[in-house]
Amino acid sequence: MVSRQPTLLNMDFDDDAVVPWTVVRASHALSRVFTAELAAVGLKPHLFGILATLHRNPGMSSADLARQVRVTPQSMGSLLRGLVADGLVEHPVPRRGQPLSISLTPAGHELLGRAWPVIARMNRPAALGLTEAEAAQLNALLHRVLAATD
């Protein structure tokens, strides 16, 4: 009798048990809601991330900012040009040997201020279908995943 090795095609496989796949699906679902809610104040999620990061860390370099918001340095350059053109960030031309220092303008602070109530509403545990303890635990676990996959 020939014994067959199990393969993905003939195994009883539960894709709901695949944590990365669950995270991807949850990410897509939250992204749709996050995008729609932020659009009401004139922001896109990645731009919110840039503004919030600069608010927390004024004077960052473009490279550090790109790492923080998880985009390539090339993408960050393009995003920053748009934010400068919109008057939301200051990105002075560096002097020779000095790093770029990026910061929010008053308009950037104002836009971020309009976004915070939206963020606060979406960040409520009940909006995520969680208790306070579950939301805190999920956030802590996701930060561990981010750290482990850097």
C-alpha positions as CSV (number, residue, x, y, z in Angstrom):
1,M,0.0,0.0,0.0
2,V,1.3,3.4,-0.9
3,S,1.2,6.0,1.8
4,R,0.4,9.5,0.7
5,Q,2.2,12.4,2.4
6,P,-0.2,15.2,3.4
7,T,0.0,18.2,1.2
8,L,-1.7,21.5,1.4
9,L,-4.2,20.3,-1.3
10,N,-5.4,17.3,0.6
11,M,-5.1,18.5,4.2
12,D,-7.9,19.8,6.3
13,F,-6.6,23.3,6.4
14,D,-8.3,26.2,8.4
15,D,-7.3,29.5,7.0
16,D,-9.0,31.2,10.0
17,A,-6.2,29.8,12.1
18,V,-3.5,31.6,10.1
19,V,-2.6,34.6,12.2
20,P,-0.9,36.6,9.5
21,W,-3.9,36.1,7.2
22,T,-6.3,37.2,10.0
23,V,-4.2,40.3,10.6
24,V,-4.2,41.1,6.8
25,R,-8.0,40.8,6.7
26,A,-8.5,42.9,9.8
27,S,-6.1,45.4,8.4
28,H,-8.0,45.8,5.2
29,A,-11.3,46.1,7.1
30,L,-9.9,48.8,9.5
31,S,-8.2,50.5,6.6
32,R,-11.5,51.0,4.7
33,V,-13.1,52.5,7.8
34,F,-10.0,54.6,8.8
35,T,-9.7,56.0,5.2
36,A,-13.4,57.0,5.0
37,E,-13.4,58.6,8.5
38,L,-10.2,60.6,7.9
39,A,-11.5,61.7,4.5
40,A,-14.1,63.7,6.3
41,V,-11.3,66.0,7.7
42,G,-9.3,66.0,4.5
43,L,-6.6,63.4,5.4
44,K,-5.4,60.1,4.1
45,P,-4.2,57.5,6.6
46,H,-0.5,57.6,5.5
47,L,-0.6,61.4,5.8
48,F,-2.1,61.2,9.3
49,G,0.8,58.9,10.2
50,I,3.3,61.4,9.0
51,L,1.7,64.4,10.7
52,A,1.2,62.5,14.0
53,T,4.8,61.3,13.9
54,L,6.1,64.8,13.3
55,H,3.9,66.1,16.0
56,R,5.4,63.6,18.5
57,N,9.0,64.0,17.1
58,P,9.5,67.5,15.6
59,G,12.7,68.0,13.6
60,M,13.0,64.4,12.4
61,S,15.0,63.6,9.3
62,S,13.3,62.3,6.2
63,A,15.0,58.9,6.6
64,D,13.8,58.5,10.2
65,L,10.3,59.6,9.3
66,A,10.2,57.0,6.5
67,R,11.3,54.3,8.9
68,Q,8.6,55.3,11.5
69,V,5.7,55.3,9.0
70,R,7.1,52.3,7.1
71,V,7.6,53.7,3.6
72,T,10.6,53.8,1.4
73,P,12.8,56.9,1.5
74,Q,11.9,57.6,-2.1
75,S,8.2,57.5,-1.3
76,M,8.8,59.8,1.7
77,G,10.5,62.3,-0.5
78,S,7.4,62.4,-2.7
79,L,5.0,62.6,0.2
80,L,7.0,65.4,1.8
81,R,7.0,67.4,-1.4
82,G,3.2,67.2,-1.4
83,L,2.9,68.2,2.3
84,V,5.3,71.1,1.8
85,A,3.2,72.3,-1.2
86,D,0.1,72.0,0.9
87,G,1.7,74.1,3.6
88,L,1.5,71.3,6.2
89,V,5.2,70.7,6.9
90,E,8.4,72.7,6.7
91,H,11.2,71.0,5.0
92,P,14.1,73.5,4.8
93,V,16.9,73.0,2.4
94,P,19.8,71.7,4.5
95,R,23.2,73.3,4.7
96,R,26.1,71.2,3.6
97,G,26.7,68.5,6.2
98,Q,23.5,69.1,8.1
99,P,20.6,66.7,8.2
100,L,17.2,67.6,7.0
101,S,14.9,68.7,9.8
102,I,11.1,68.4,9.2
103,S,8.4,69.9,11.3
104,L,4.7,70.7,11.2
105,T,3.5,74.2,10.2
106,P,0.6,75.8,12.1
107,A,-1.7,74.5,9.3
108,G,-0.3,71.0,9.8
109,H,-1.0,71.2,13.6
110,E,-4.5,72.5,12.8
111,L,-5.3,69.7,10.4
112,L,-4.0,67.1,12.9
113,G,-6.1,68.7,15.6
114,R,-9.2,68.2,13.5
115,A,-8.3,64.6,12.9
116,W,-7.8,63.7,16.6
117,P,-11.6,63.6,17.4
118,V,-12.1,61.2,14.5
119,I,-9.1,59.1,15.7
120,A,-10.4,59.1,19.3
121,R,-13.8,57.9,18.2
122,M,-12.4,55.1,16.0
123,N,-9.9,54.1,18.8
124,R,-12.7,53.5,21.3
125,P,-12.6,49.8,22.3
126,A,-16.4,49.5,21.6
127,A,-15.8,50.7,18.0
128,L,-13.4,47.8,17.6
129,G,-15.7,45.3,19.2
130,L,-13.4,45.0,22.2
131,T,-13.3,45.7,25.9
132,E,-10.8,48.2,27.2
133,A,-8.6,45.4,28.4
134,E,-8.8,43.6,25.1
135,A,-8.0,46.8,23.1
136,A,-4.9,47.4,25.3
137,Q,-3.8,43.8,24.9
138,L,-4.4,43.8,21.1
139,N,-2.4,47.1,20.8
140,A,0.5,45.7,22.9
141,L,0.5,42.4,20.8
142,L,0.5,44.3,17.5
143,H,3.4,46.4,18.7
144,R,5.3,43.2,19.5
145,V,4.5,41.9,16.0
146,L,5.8,45.2,14.5
147,A,9.0,44.9,16.5
148,A,9.5,41.3,15.6
149,T,9.0,41.9,11.9
150,D,11.3,44.9,11.5
